[in-house]
């Protein structure tokens, strides 16, 4: 699900998340799925340009690699 451009640049973000979401992640320094997995979905949704569709695509892509979003406890901190 990555585009040739992503592979050439070393990142493996899925192209299906869309250009605005890709830009938002790259501006935050997140260029790989491994880097995505170090953040919660809630944190990523706070980025301008990244919405529910991108989260669904990222969830699927992370799952294909045995990864997932960081989990937050009820106070919003990591366990």
Buried (B, 14 or more C-beta within 10 A) or exposed (E): BBBEEBEEEEBBBBBBBBEBBBBBBEEBEBBBBEBBBEBBBEBBEEBEBBBEEBBEBBBEBBEEEEBBBBEBEEEEEEE
